[in-house]
């Protein structure tokens, strides 16, 4: 049996924006870049993906004609070019830009992270919260799956304060109801639908 090669073989300690642009697109969908360091993202559970997809669908359906907003899942959000920082939120709501343009955090108005069991609790609740606040993203939702990992337990809604830190404004249980940046009222059981 052949030994699988290590995914990071041949990588320098840090990569630049030019290095990232030269990587295969399929590979880029499996990583994030933090201060130039490549971080491999683990494959999420089906429930994680289903909740993120259903939230994205709800945000798309709730958009008003103006301002023009785009809703995406697992898309690169460029935080900085030097050092290179790229995150891939589970759901991103941003001001409309041409598809040919790179999405920078300055165009993003809301991000959602679904906490995966074990691996992403600290990353999503501490590290990414600080990164997204520093990037000026006005709304951050953290979705917590229940103990059985088969549905949503709660969603924490954070708003960016003028001081550049997030303030918890609501802990949603049973349903997510919000007015901005997209009006939304969705029951948690709808987020679990296949």
MIMILO-963072 format. One line per field, with one value per atom (N, C-alpha, C): x, y, z; atom name; residue number from 1. Coordinates in nm, 2 decimals, decimal comma. Layout:
N
x	c(X / ...)
y	c(Y / ...)
z	c(Z / ...)
a	c(CA / ...)
k	c(NUM / ...)
end
This chain:
194
x	c(0,08 / 0,00 / 0,09 / 0,06 / 0,14 / 0,11 / 0,21 / 0,20 / 0,15 / 0,04 / -0,01 / 0,09 / 0,11 / 0,20 / 0,14 / 0,23 / 0,18 / 0,14 / 0,02 / -0,04 / 0,05 / 0,13 / 0,21 / 0,35 / 0,39 / 0,52 / 0,55 / 0,66 / 0,70 / 0,65 / 0,58 / 0,53 / 0,63 / 0,65 / 0,74 / 0,67 / 0,74 / 0,68 / 0,57 / 0,58 / 0,48 / 0,46 / 0,33 / 0,31 / 0,26 / 0,28 / 0,24 / 0,11 / 0,05 / -0,07 / -0,04 / 0,09 / 0,12 / 0,13 / 0,19 / 0,20 / 0,06 / -0,03 / -0,17 / -0,24 / -0,22 / -0,28 / -0,23 / -0,11 / -0,05 / -0,10 / -0,17 / -0,21 / -0,33 / -0,36 / -0,48 / -0,60 / -0,70 / -0,83 / -0,89 / -0,89 / -0,95 / -0,88 / -0,74 / -0,67 / -0,70 / -0,71 / -0,74 / -0,88 / -0,97 / -1,10 / -1,09 / -0,97 / -0,95 / -0,86 / -0,82 / -0,73 / -0,78 / -0,72 / -0,73 / -0,58 / -0,56 / -0,42 / -0,43 / -0,34 / -0,34 / -0,19 / -0,18 / -0,05 / 0,05 / 0,00 / 0,09 / 0,10 / 0,06 / 0,07 / -0,06 / -0,03 / -0,14 / -0,20 / -0,33 / -0,40 / -0,50 / -0,49 / -0,58 / -0,71 / -0,82 / -0,95 / -1,01 / -1,06 / -1,12 / -1,26 / -1,29 / -1,42 / -1,53 / -1,63 / -1,74 / -1,83 / -1,92 / -2,02 / -2,13 / -2,21 / -2,33 / -2,42 / -2,45 / -2,54 / -2,48 / -2,35 / -2,29 / -2,31 / -2,28 / -2,30 / -2,45 / -2,54 / -2,68 / -2,73 / -2,69 / -2,73 / -2,68 / -2,55 / -2,49 / -2,56 / -2,59 / -2,66 / -2,80 / -2,87 / -3,01 / -3,01 / -2,91 / -2,90 / -2,87 / -2,78 / -2,75 / -2,88 / -2,95 / -3,08 / -3,18 / -3,19 / -3,27 / -3,23 / -3,10 / -3,04 / -3,07 / -3,05 / -3,08 / -3,23 / -3,32 / -3,46 / -3,50 / -3,43 / -3,46 / -3,41 / -3,32 / -3,26 / -3,36 / -3,34 / -3,42 / -3,35 / -3,43 / -3,37 / -3,25 / -3,25 / -3,14 / -3,11 / -2,99 / -2,87 / -2,85 / -2,77 / -2,74 / -2,65 / -2,69 / -2,61 / -2,60 / -2,48 / -2,46 / -2,45 / -2,49 / -2,48 / -2,40 / -2,29 / -2,21 / -2,18 / -2,14 / -2,09 / -1,95 / -1,87 / -1,73 / -1,65 / -1,66 / -1,58 / -1,47 / -1,36 / -1,24 / -1,28 / -1,25 / -1,26 / -1,12 / -1,07 / -0,94 / -0,94 / -0,87 / -0,86 / -0,75 / -0,63 / -0,52 / -0,43 / -0,36 / -0,27 / -0,13 / -0,08 / 0,05 / 0,04 / 0,06 / 0,08 / -0,06 / -0,05 / -0,17 / -0,26 / -0,39 / -0,49 / -0,62 / -0,65 / -0,77 / -0,86 / -0,98 / -1,07 / -1,19 / -1,25 / -1,36 / -1,48 / -1,55 / -1,67 / -1,77 / -1,85 / -1,95 / -2,05 / -2,09 / -2,18 / -2,13 / -2,13 / -2,09 / -2,19 / -2,23 / -2,32 / -2,23 / -2,23 / -2,14 / -2,21 / -2,16 / -2,21 / -2,17 / -2,25 / -2,23 / -2,10 / -2,03 / -1,91 / -1,91 / -1,84 / -1,83 / -1,77 / -1,82 / -1,77 / -1,62 / -1,57 / -1,43 / -1,34 / -1,40 / -1,32 / -1,30 / -1,18 / -1,15 / -1,24 / -1,29 / -1,38 / -1,29 / -1,28 / -1,21 / -1,31 / -1,26 / -1,35 / -1,42 / -1,36 / -1,43 / -1,57 / -1,59 / -1,72 / -1,82 / -1,77 / -1,85 / -1,93 / -2,06 / -2,14 / -2,19 / -2,17 / -2,21 / -2,14 / -2,09 / -2,03 / -2,10 / -2,11 / -2,16 / -2,06 / -2,03 / -1,95 / -2,04 / -2,04 / -2,11 / -2,00 / -2,01 / -1,91 / -1,92 / -1,80 / -1,79 / -1,75 / -1,80 / -1,77 / -1,62 / -1,57 / -1,44 / -1,34 / -1,33 / -1,22 / -1,23 / -1,35 / -1,36 / -1,41 / -1,44 / -1,50 / -1,41 / -1,29 / -1,20 / -1,18 / -1,16 / -1,13 / -1,25 / -1,37 / -1,49 / -1,53 / -1,51 / -1,57 / -1,46 / -1,34 / -1,23 / -1,15 / -1,08 / -0,99 / -1,06 / -1,15 / -1,22 / -1,30 / -1,36 / -1,43 / -1,34 / -1,22 / -1,13 / -1,08 / -1,06 / -1,02 / -1,13 / -1,25 / -1,36 / -1,39 / -1,38 / -1,40 / -1,29 / -1,17 / -1,05 / -1,07 / -1,13 / -1,15 / -1,27 / -1,35 / -1,46 / -1,59 / -1,60 / -1,73 / -1,84 / -1,94 / -2,04 / -2,12 / -2,15 / -2,23 / -2,17 / -2,16 / -2,10 / -2,20 / -2,24 / -2,33 / -2,25 / -2,26 / -2,19 / -2,31 / -2,31 / -2,41 / -2,36 / -2,42 / -2,38 / -2,48 / -2,42 / -2,51 / -2,53 / -2,64 / -2,68 / -2,59 / -2,60 / -2,51 / -2,51 / -2,63 / -2,63 / -2,58 / -2,54 / -2,49 / -2,58 / -2,71 / -2,81 / -2,91 / -2,87 / -2,96 / -2,89 / -2,96 / -2,90 / -2,95 / -2,86 / -2,90 / -2,92 / -2,83 / -2,84 / -2,75 / -2,79 / -2,71 / -2,68 / -2,55 / -2,51 / -2,49 / -2,56 / -2,55 / -2,46 / -2,36 / -2,27 / -2,27 / -2,27 / -2,26 / -2,13 / -2,07 / -1,94 / -1,96 / -1,89 / -1,89 / -1,80 / -1,82 / -1,73 / -1,58 / -1,56 / -1,43 / -1,36 / -1,43 / -1,37 / -1,38 / -1,47 / -1,49 / -1,64 / -1,66 / -1,80 / -1,87 / -2,00 / -2,09 / -2,20 / -2,21 / -2,32 / -2,45 / -2,54 / -2,67 / -2,79 / -2,77 / -2,88 / -2,83 / -2,89 / -2,87 / -3,00 / -3,00 / -3,13 / -3,14 / -3,26 / -3,30 / -3,43 / -3,44 / -3,56 / -3,58 / -3,53 / -3,55 / -3,45 / -3,41 / -3,32 / -3,40 / -3,42 / -3,49 / -3,40 / -3,38 / -3,30 / -3,35 / -3,31 / -3,36 / -3,25 / -3,12 / -3,01 / -2,89 / -2,82 / -2,83 / -2,93 / -2,99 / -3,09 / -3,20 / -3,33 / -3,44 / -3,46 / -3,47 / -3,47 / -3,55 / -3,63 / -3,71 / -3,72 / -3,63 / -3,62 / -3,62 / -3,70 / -3,70 / -3,58 / -3,53 / -3,41 / -3,44 / -3,56 / -3,59 / -3,59 / -3,61 / -3,60 / -3,45 / -3,36 / -3,22 / -3,16 / -3,23 / -3,19 / -3,24 / -3,33 / -3,40 / -3,30 / -3,31 / -3,23 / -3,27)
y	c(-0,12 / 0,00 / 0,12 / 0,22 / 0,34 / 0,43 / 0,50 / 0,60 / 0,73 / 0,78 / 0,91 / 1,02 / 1,11 / 1,22 / 1,32 / 1,40 / 1,50 / 1,62 / 1,67 / 1,78 / 1,91 / 1,93 / 2,05 / 2,04 / 1,92 / 1,90 / 2,01 / 2,07 / 2,17 / 2,31 / 2,33 / 2,46 / 2,54 / 2,67 / 2,75 / 2,78 / 2,83 / 2,87 / 2,96 / 3,06 / 3,16 / 3,17 / 3,20 / 3,23 / 3,37 / 3,42 / 3,55 / 3,54 / 3,66 / 3,66 / 3,60 / 3,63 / 3,57 / 3,42 / 3,37 / 3,22 / 3,16 / 3,23 / 3,18 / 3,17 / 3,28 / 3,29 / 3,17 / 3,12 / 3,02 / 2,88 / 2,87 / 2,73 / 2,69 / 2,56 / 2,51 / 2,56 / 2,60 / 2,65 / 2,54 / 2,42 / 2,31 / 2,30 / 2,32 / 2,31 / 2,43 / 2,55 / 2,67 / 2,66 / 2,58 / 2,57 / 2,48 / 2,42 / 2,34 / 2,40 / 2,53 / 2,60 / 2,74 / 2,79 / 2,93 / 2,97 / 3,10 / 3,15 / 3,25 / 3,23 / 3,32 / 3,37 / 3,50 / 3,57 / 3,50 / 3,45 / 3,39 / 3,24 / 3,18 / 3,04 / 2,97 / 2,86 / 2,78 / 2,69 / 2,69 / 2,61 / 2,53 / 2,40 / 2,30 / 2,30 / 2,32 / 2,31 / 2,17 / 2,13 / 1,99 / 1,99 / 1,88 / 1,87 / 1,87 / 1,96 / 1,97 / 1,85 / 1,84 / 1,73 / 1,77 / 1,68 / 1,70 / 1,80 / 1,78 / 1,88 / 2,02 / 2,03 / 2,16 / 2,23 / 2,15 / 2,20 / 2,24 / 2,15 / 2,17 / 2,30 / 2,32 / 2,44 / 2,57 / 2,56 / 2,68 / 2,70 / 2,60 / 2,62 / 2,67 / 2,62 / 2,67 / 2,81 / 2,85 / 2,99 / 3,08 / 3,04 / 3,11 / 3,13 / 3,03 / 3,03 / 3,13 / 3,13 / 3,22 / 3,37 / 3,39 / 3,53 / 3,57 / 3,48 / 3,52 / 3,56 / 3,48 / 3,51 / 3,64 / 3,67 / 3,79 / 3,92 / 3,92 / 4,04 / 4,14 / 4,27 / 4,37 / 4,41 / 4,48 / 4,52 / 4,61 / 4,69 / 4,79 / 4,78 / 4,79 / 4,78 / 4,65 / 4,64 / 4,51 / 4,43 / 4,31 / 4,23 / 4,09 / 4,03 / 3,89 / 3,80 / 3,68 / 3,58 / 3,46 / 3,42 / 3,31 / 3,22 / 3,09 / 3,00 / 2,96 / 2,94 / 2,89 / 2,96 / 3,10 / 3,17 / 3,25 / 3,26 / 3,34 / 3,48 / 3,52 / 3,66 / 3,71 / 3,80 / 3,85 / 3,96 / 3,93 / 4,02 / 4,12 / 4,07 / 4,15 / 4,08 / 4,16 / 4,11 / 4,08 / 4,17 / 4,16 / 4,18 / 4,08 / 3,94 / 3,89 / 3,79 / 3,73 / 3,67 / 3,71 / 3,66 / 3,63 / 3,51 / 3,47 / 3,37 / 3,41 / 3,32 / 3,28 / 3,17 / 3,12 / 3,09 / 3,20 / 3,18 / 3,08 / 3,02 / 2,93 / 3,00 / 3,12 / 3,21 / 3,35 / 3,41 / 3,55 / 3,63 / 3,75 / 3,85 / 3,97 / 4,01 / 4,12 / 4,22 / 4,34 / 4,43 / 4,37 / 4,40 / 4,34 / 4,40 / 4,31 / 4,34 / 4,25 / 4,28 / 4,19 / 4,06 / 3,95 / 3,81 / 3,80 / 3,88 / 3,88 / 3,94 / 4,02 / 4,09 / 4,00 / 4,02 / 3,95 / 4,01 / 3,93 / 3,98 / 4,01 / 4,14 / 4,19 / 4,21 / 4,20 / 4,21 / 4,35 / 4,45 / 4,58 / 4,58 / 4,48 / 4,47 / 4,38 / 4,31 / 4,21 / 4,28 / 4,25 / 4,31 / 4,21 / 4,08 / 3,97 / 3,85 / 3,78 / 3,64 / 3,55 / 3,42 / 3,32 / 3,21 / 3,16 / 3,04 / 2,94 / 2,82 / 2,71 / 2,63 / 2,62 / 2,56 / 2,41 / 2,35 / 2,21 / 2,15 / 2,03 / 1,97 / 1,95 / 2,00 / 1,98 / 2,07 / 2,07 / 2,13 / 2,28 / 2,34 / 2,48 / 2,57 / 2,52 / 2,60 / 2,73 / 2,71 / 2,82 / 2,91 / 2,84 / 2,91 / 3,01 / 2,96 / 3,04 / 3,14 / 3,10 / 3,19 / 3,29 / 3,27 / 3,36 / 3,42 / 3,33 / 3,38 / 3,44 / 3,38 / 3,44 / 3,56 / 3,56 / 3,68 / 3,80 / 3,78 / 3,89 / 3,94 / 3,84 / 3,87 / 3,95 / 3,90 / 3,97 / 4,10 / 4,12 / 4,25 / 4,35 / 4,30 / 4,39 / 4,42 / 4,34 / 4,36 / 4,46 / 4,49 / 4,58 / 4,52 / 4,39 / 4,33 / 4,35 / 4,41 / 4,47 / 4,37 / 4,25 / 4,15 / 4,01 / 3,94 / 3,81 / 3,72 / 3,61 / 3,51 / 3,38 / 3,33 / 3,20 / 3,10 / 2,99 / 2,89 / 2,77 / 2,73 / 2,62 / 2,50 / 2,39 / 2,27 / 2,21 / 2,14 / 2,07 / 1,96 / 1,91 / 1,80 / 1,68 / 1,65 / 1,53 / 1,56 / 1,69 / 1,73 / 1,71 / 1,71 / 1,69 / 1,81 / 1,92 / 2,04 / 2,16 / 2,28 / 2,40 / 2,41 / 2,44 / 2,47 / 2,62 / 2,70 / 2,85 / 2,92 / 3,04 / 3,13 / 3,26 / 3,29 / 3,42 / 3,52 / 3,64 / 3,75 / 3,86 / 3,90 / 4,00 / 4,12 / 4,24 / 4,37 / 4,43 / 4,49 / 4,56 / 4,70 / 4,72 / 4,85 / 4,95 / 5,08 / 5,18 / 5,16 / 5,10 / 5,07 / 4,95 / 4,89 / 4,78 / 4,64 / 4,62 / 4,49 / 4,46 / 4,33 / 4,28 / 4,28 / 4,32 / 4,31 / 4,21 / 4,12 / 4,02 / 4,09 / 4,09 / 4,16 / 4,07 / 3,94 / 3,85 / 3,70 / 3,62 / 3,48 / 3,42 / 3,37 / 3,32 / 3,17 / 3,14 / 3,00 / 2,97 / 2,86 / 2,82 / 2,88 / 3,01 / 3,08 / 3,20 / 3,23 / 3,35 / 3,46 / 3,57 / 3,68 / 3,80 / 3,87 / 3,99 / 4,08 / 4,21 / 4,31 / 4,36 / 4,35 / 4,40 / 4,31 / 4,30 / 4,37 / 4,31 / 4,19 / 4,13 / 4,09 / 4,13 / 4,09 / 3,94 / 3,88 / 3,73 / 3,68 / 3,58 / 3,51 / 3,37 / 3,28 / 3,14 / 3,06 / 2,95 / 2,86 / 2,77 / 2,73 / 2,64 / 2,50 / 2,45 / 2,33 / 2,34 / 2,46 / 2,48 / 2,48 / 2,51 / 2,51 / 2,37 / 2,27 / 2,13 / 2,05 / 2,11 / 2,04 / 2,00 / 1,87 / 1,82 / 1,87)
z	c(0,00 / 0,00 / 0,00 / -0,09 / -0,10 / 0,02 / 0,07 / 0,17 / 0,12 / 0,17 / 0,12 / 0,14 / 0,05 / 0,06 / 0,16 / 0,23 / 0,32 / 0,23 / 0,26 / 0,18 / 0,18 / 0,29 / 0,30 / 0,25 / 0,19 / 0,14 / 0,03 / 0,04 / -0,06 / -0,03 / 0,07 / 0,11 / 0,18 / 0,15 / 0,23 / 0,37 / 0,46 / 0,59 / 0,58 / 0,49 / 0,47 / 0,32 / 0,28 / 0,13 / 0,12 / 0,00 / -0,04 / -0,12 / -0,15 / -0,24 / -0,38 / -0,43 / -0,55 / -0,55 / -0,44 / -0,42 / -0,42 / -0,34 / -0,33 / -0,47 / -0,55 / -0,68 / -0,77 / -0,75 / -0,83 / -0,79 / -0,67 / -0,63 / -0,70 / -0,72 / -0,79 / -0,71 / -0,78 / -0,72 / -0,63 / -0,67 / -0,59 / -0,45 / -0,45 / -0,33 / -0,24 / -0,30 / -0,23 / -0,15 / -0,20 / -0,13 / 0,00 / 0,02 / 0,14 / 0,24 / 0,22 / 0,32 / 0,35 / 0,46 / 0,49 / 0,51 / 0,51 / 0,52 / 0,64 / 0,74 / 0,85 / 0,86 / 0,85 / 0,85 / 0,76 / 0,64 / 0,54 / 0,56 / 0,67 / 0,70 / 0,65 / 0,58 / 0,53 / 0,64 / 0,65 / 0,75 / 0,68 / 0,69 / 0,62 / 0,70 / 0,62 / 0,68 / 0,68 / 0,79 / 0,79 / 0,73 / 0,67 / 0,61 / 0,72 / 0,70 / 0,80 / 0,79 / 0,89 / 0,88 / 0,79 / 0,75 / 0,66 / 0,73 / 0,86 / 0,93 / 0,92 / 0,95 / 0,94 / 0,81 / 0,70 / 0,56 / 0,54 / 0,58 / 0,56 / 0,62 / 0,75 / 0,82 / 0,75 / 0,71 / 0,64 / 0,51 / 0,43 / 0,31 / 0,33 / 0,43 / 0,45 / 0,50 / 0,58 / 0,62 / 0,50 / 0,41 / 0,29 / 0,21 / 0,19 / 0,11 / 0,18 / 0,31 / 0,38 / 0,37 / 0,37 / 0,35 / 0,21 / 0,11 / -0,03 / -0,04 / 0,01 / 0,00 / 0,07 / 0,18 / 0,26 / 0,21 / 0,11 / 0,06 / 0,01 / 0,03 / -0,03 / -0,16 / -0,25 / -0,38 / -0,37 / -0,27 / -0,24 / -0,09 / -0,05 / -0,13 / -0,19 / -0,30 / -0,36 / -0,27 / -0,23 / -0,15 / -0,21 / -0,20 / -0,25 / -0,13 / -0,15 / -0,04 / -0,10 / -0,03 / -0,07 / 0,04 / 0,01 / 0,11 / 0,08 / 0,18 / 0,17 / 0,06 / 0,06 / -0,04 / 0,03 / -0,05 / 0,01 / 0,04 / 0,16 / 0,20 / 0,24 / 0,16 / 0,18 / 0,28 / 0,39 / 0,51 / 0,48 / 0,45 / 0,42 / 0,31 / 0,24 / 0,14 / 0,20 / 0,29 / 0,35 / 0,50 / 0,58 / 0,54 / 0,49 / 0,41 / 0,35 / 0,46 / 0,46 / 0,55 / 0,47 / 0,46 / 0,39 / 0,48 / 0,49 / 0,57 / 0,47 / 0,51 / 0,43 / 0,52 / 0,55 / 0,64 / 0,58 / 0,66 / 0,62 / 0,53 / 0,57 / 0,49 / 0,49 / 0,38 / 0,37 / 0,30 / 0,36 / 0,29 / 0,27 / 0,14 / 0,10 / 0,01 / 0,00 / -0,10 / -0,24 / -0,34 / -0,47 / -0,53 / -0,59 / -0,67 / -0,79 / -0,89 / -1,01 / -0,97 / -1,02 / -0,99 / -1,02 / -1,11 / -1,15 / -1,04 / -0,95 / -0,85 / -0,72 / -0,66 / -0,53 / -0,42 / -0,34 / -0,23 / -0,11 / -0,08 / 0,04 / 0,16 / 0,28 / 0,39 / 0,40 / 0,34 / 0,35 / 0,28 / 0,19 / 0,12 / 0,20 / 0,30 / 0,37 / 0,48 / 0,49 / 0,60 / 0,70 / 0,67 / 0,77 / 0,74 / 0,84 / 0,82 / 0,92 / 0,89 / 0,97 / 0,98 / 1,10 / 1,12 / 1,20 / 1,15 / 1,22 / 1,29 / 1,43 / 1,51 / 1,49 / 1,44 / 1,43 / 1,56 / 1,59 / 1,72 / 1,74 / 1,85 / 1,89 / 1,83 / 1,69 / 1,63 / 1,61 / 1,60 / 1,57 / 1,68 / 1,80 / 1,90 / 1,93 / 1,97 / 2,00 / 1,87 / 1,76 / 1,63 / 1,60 / 1,61 / 1,57 / 1,67 / 1,80 / 1,91 / 1,96 / 1,93 / 1,98 / 1,86 / 1,79 / 1,69 / 1,57 / 1,51 / 1,40 / 1,44 / 1,56 / 1,61 / 1,61 / 1,66 / 1,67 / 1,53 / 1,44 / 1,30 / 1,23 / 1,24 / 1,17 / 1,22 / 1,35 / 1,41 / 1,37 / 1,37 / 1,32 / 1,18 / 1,10 / 0,96 / 0,93 / 1,04 / 1,02 / 0,97 / 0,98 / 0,94 / 1,05 / 1,01 / 1,11 / 1,18 / 1,13 / 1,20 / 1,19 / 1,30 / 1,31 / 1,38 / 1,31 / 1,37 / 1,39 / 1,52 / 1,55 / 1,57 / 1,50 / 1,51 / 1,58 / 1,69 / 1,77 / 1,75 / 1,71 / 1,69 / 1,83 / 1,84 / 1,97 / 2,00 / 2,12 / 2,17 / 2,08 / 2,02 / 1,93 / 1,79 / 1,76 / 1,64 / 1,52 / 1,55 / 1,45 / 1,43 / 1,49 / 1,47 / 1,54 / 1,53 / 1,59 / 1,73 / 1,82 / 1,96 / 1,98 / 1,94 / 1,95 / 1,85 / 1,83 / 1,74 / 1,81 / 1,83 / 1,89 / 1,78 / 1,81 / 1,71 / 1,77 / 1,70 / 1,74 / 1,65 / 1,70 / 1,62 / 1,66 / 1,55 / 1,57 / 1,64 / 1,75 / 1,82 / 1,75 / 1,77 / 1,72 / 1,76 / 1,88 / 1,93 / 1,86 / 1,76 / 1,68 / 1,75 / 1,84 / 1,91 / 1,89 / 1,90 / 1,88 / 2,02 / 2,02 / 2,13 / 2,11 / 2,20 / 2,19 / 2,20 / 2,10 / 2,11 / 2,13 / 2,09 / 2,10 / 2,10 / 2,18 / 2,17 / 2,13 / 2,00 / 1,94 / 1,98 / 2,02 / 2,05 / 1,98 / 1,91 / 1,84 / 1,70 / 1,69 / 1,56 / 1,55 / 1,43 / 1,41 / 1,35 / 1,42 / 1,37 / 1,38 / 1,27 / 1,26 / 1,15 / 1,17 / 1,07 / 0,97 / 1,02 / 0,94 / 0,94 / 0,84 / 0,71 / 0,62 / 0,66 / 0,58 / 0,67 / 0,64 / 0,73 / 0,72 / 0,84 / 0,84 / 0,96 / 0,94 / 1,04 / 1,00 / 1,06 / 1,02 / 1,15 / 1,15 / 1,26 / 1,25 / 1,37 / 1,37 / 1,30 / 1,31 / 1,24 / 1,09 / 1,04 / 0,89 / 0,85 / 0,94 / 0,91 / 0,90 / 0,96 / 0,96 / 0,84 / 0,76 / 0,65 / 0,55 / 0,50 / 0,39 / 0,26)
a	c(N / CA / C / N / CA / C / N / CA / C / N / CA / C / N / CA / C / N / CA / C / N / CA / C / N / CA / C / N / CA / C / N / CA / C / N / CA / C / N / CA / C / N / CA / C / N / CA / C / N / CA / C / N / CA / C / N / CA / C / N / CA / C / N / CA / C / N / CA / C / N / CA / C / N / CA / C / N / CA / C / N / CA / C / N / CA / C / N / CA / C / N / CA / C / N / CA / C / N / CA / C / N / CA / C / N / CA / C / N / CA / C / N / CA / C / N / CA / C / N / CA / C / N / CA / C / N / CA / C / N / CA / C / N / CA / C / N / CA / C / N / CA / C / N / CA / C / N / CA / C / N / CA / C / N / CA / C / N / CA / C / N / CA / C / N / CA / C / N / CA / C / N / CA / C / N / CA / C / N / CA / C / N / CA / C / N / CA / C / N / CA / C / N / CA / C / N / CA / C / N / CA / C / N / CA / C / N / CA / C / N / CA / C / N / CA / C / N / CA / C / N / CA / C / N / CA / C / N / CA / C / N / CA / C / N / CA / C / N / CA / C / N / CA / C / N / CA / C / N / CA / C / N / CA / C / N / CA / C / N / CA / C / N / CA / C / N / CA / C / N / CA / C / N / CA / C / N / CA / C / N / CA / C / N / CA / C / N / CA / C / N / CA / C / N / CA / C / N / CA / C / N / CA / C / N / CA / C / N / CA / C / N / CA / C / N / CA / C / N / CA / C / N / CA / C / N / CA / C / N / CA / C / N / CA / C / N / CA / C / N / CA / C / N / CA / C / N / CA / C / N / CA / C / N / CA / C / N / CA / C / N / CA / C / N / CA / C / N / CA / C / N / CA / C / N / CA / C / N / CA / C / N / CA / C / N / CA / C / N / CA / C / N / CA / C / N / CA / C / N / CA / C / N / CA / C / N / CA / C / N / CA / C / N / CA / C / N / CA / C / N / CA / C / N / CA / C / N / CA / C / N / CA / C / N / CA / C / N / CA / C / N / CA / C / N / CA / C / N / CA / C / N / CA / C / N / CA / C / N / CA / C / N / CA / C / N / CA / C / N / CA / C / N / CA / C / N / CA / C / N / CA / C / N / CA / C / N / CA / C / N / CA / C / N / CA / C / N / CA / C / N / CA / C / N / CA / C / N / CA / C / N / CA / C / N / CA / C / N / CA / C / N / CA / C / N / CA / C / N / CA / C / N / CA / C / N / CA / C / N / CA / C / N / CA / C / N / CA / C / N / CA / C / N / CA / C / N / CA / C / N / CA / C / N / CA / C / N / CA / C / N / CA / C / N / CA / C / N / CA / C / N / CA / C / N / CA / C / N / CA / C / N / CA / C / N / CA / C / N / CA / C / N / CA / C / N / CA / C / N / CA / C / N / CA / C / N / CA / C / N / CA / C / N / CA / C / N / CA / C / N / CA / C / N / CA / C / N / CA / C / N / CA / C / N / CA / C / N / CA / C / N / CA / C / N / CA / C / N / CA / C / N / CA / C / N / CA / C / N / CA / C / N / CA / C / N / CA / C)
k	c(1 / 1 / 1 / 2 / 2 / 2 / 3 / 3 / 3 / 4 / 4 / 4 / 5 / 5 / 5 / 6 / 6 / 6 / 7 / 7 / 7 / 8 / 8 / 8 / 9 / 9 / 9 / 10 / 10 / 10 / 11 / 11 / 11 / 12 / 12 / 12 / 13 / 13 / 13 / 14 / 14 / 14 / 15 / 15 / 15 / 16 / 16 / 16 / 17 / 17 / 17 / 18 / 18 / 18 / 19 / 19 / 19 / 20 / 20 / 20 / 21 / 21 / 21 / 22 / 22 / 22 / 23 / 23 / 23 / 24 / 24 / 24 / 25 / 25 / 25 / 26 / 26 / 26 / 27 / 27 / 27 / 28 / 28 / 28 / 29 / 29 / 29 / 30 / 30 / 30 / 31 / 31 / 31 / 32 / 32 / 32 / 33 / 33 / 33 / 34 / 34 / 34 / 35 / 35 / 35 / 36 / 36 / 36 / 37 / 37 / 37 / 38 / 38 / 38 / 39 / 39 / 39 / 40 / 40 / 40 / 41 / 41 / 41 / 42 / 42 / 42 / 43 / 43 / 43 / 44 / 44 / 44 / 45 / 45 / 45 / 46 / 46 / 46 / 47 / 47 / 47 / 48 / 48 / 48 / 49 / 49 / 49 / 50 / 50 / 50 / 51 / 51 / 51 / 52 / 52 / 52 / 53 / 53 / 53 / 54 / 54 / 54 / 55 / 55 / 55 / 56 / 56 / 56 / 57 / 57 / 57 / 58 / 58 / 58 / 59 / 59 / 59 / 60 / 60 / 60 / 61 / 61 / 61 / 62 / 62 / 62 / 63 / 63 / 63 / 64 / 64 / 64 / 65 / 65 / 65 / 66 / 66 / 66 / 67 / 67 / 67 / 68 / 68 / 68 / 69 / 69 / 69 / 70 / 70 / 70 / 71 / 71 / 71 / 72 / 72 / 72 / 73 / 73 / 73 / 74 / 74 / 74 / 75 / 75 / 75 / 76 / 76 / 76 / 77 / 77 / 77 / 78 / 78 / 78 / 79 / 79 / 79 / 80 / 80 / 80 / 81 / 81 / 81 / 82 / 82 / 82 / 83 / 83 / 83 / 84 / 84 / 84 / 85 / 85 / 85 / 86 / 86 / 86 / 87 / 87 / 87 / 88 / 88 / 88 / 89 / 89 / 89 / 90 / 90 / 90 / 91 / 91 / 91 / 92 / 92 / 92 / 93 / 93 / 93 / 94 / 94 / 94 / 95 / 95 / 95 / 96 / 96 / 96 / 97 / 97 / 97 / 98 / 98 / 98 / 99 / 99 / 99 / 100 / 100 / 100 / 101 / 101 / 101 / 102 / 102 / 102 / 103 / 103 / 103 / 104 / 104 / 104 / 105 / 105 / 105 / 106 / 106 / 106 / 107 / 107 / 107 / 108 / 108 / 108 / 109 / 109 / 109 / 110 / 110 / 110 / 111 / 111 / 111 / 112 / 112 / 112 / 113 / 113 / 113 / 114 / 114 / 114 / 115 / 115 / 115 / 116 / 116 / 116 / 117 / 117 / 117 / 118 / 118 / 118 / 119 / 119 / 119 / 120 / 120 / 120 / 121 / 121 / 121 / 122 / 122 / 122 / 123 / 123 / 123 / 124 / 124 / 124 / 125 / 125 / 125 / 126 / 126 / 126 / 127 / 127 / 127 / 128 / 128 / 128 / 129 / 129 / 129 / 130 / 130 / 130 / 131 / 131 / 131 / 132 / 132 / 132 / 133 / 133 / 133 / 134 / 134 / 134 / 135 / 135 / 135 / 136 / 136 / 136 / 137 / 137 / 137 / 138 / 138 / 138 / 139 / 139 / 139 / 140 / 140 / 140 / 141 / 141 / 141 / 142 / 142 / 142 / 143 / 143 / 143 / 144 / 144 / 144 / 145 / 145 / 145 / 146 / 146 / 146 / 147 / 147 / 147 / 148 / 148 / 148 / 149 / 149 / 149 / 150 / 150 / 150 / 151 / 151 / 151 / 152 / 152 / 152 / 153 / 153 / 153 / 154 / 154 / 154 / 155 / 155 / 155 / 156 / 156 / 156 / 157 / 157 / 157 / 158 / 158 / 158 / 159 / 159 / 159 / 160 / 160 / 160 / 161 / 161 / 161 / 162 / 162 / 162 / 163 / 163 / 163 / 164 / 164 / 164 / 165 / 165 / 165 / 166 / 166 / 166 / 167 / 167 / 167 / 168 / 168 / 168 / 169 / 169 / 169 / 170 / 170 / 170 / 171 / 171 / 171 / 172 / 172 / 172 / 173 / 173 / 173 / 174 / 174 / 174 / 175 / 175 / 175 / 176 / 176 / 176 / 177 / 177 / 177 / 178 / 178 / 178 / 179 / 179 / 179 / 180 / 180 / 180 / 181 / 181 / 181 / 182 / 182 / 182 / 183 / 183 / 183 / 184 / 184 / 184 / 185 / 185 / 185 / 186 / 186 / 186 / 187 / 187 / 187 / 188 / 188 / 188 / 189 / 189 / 189 / 190 / 190 / 190 / 191 / 191 / 191 / 192 / 192 / 192 / 193 / 193 / 193 / 194 / 194 / 194)
end
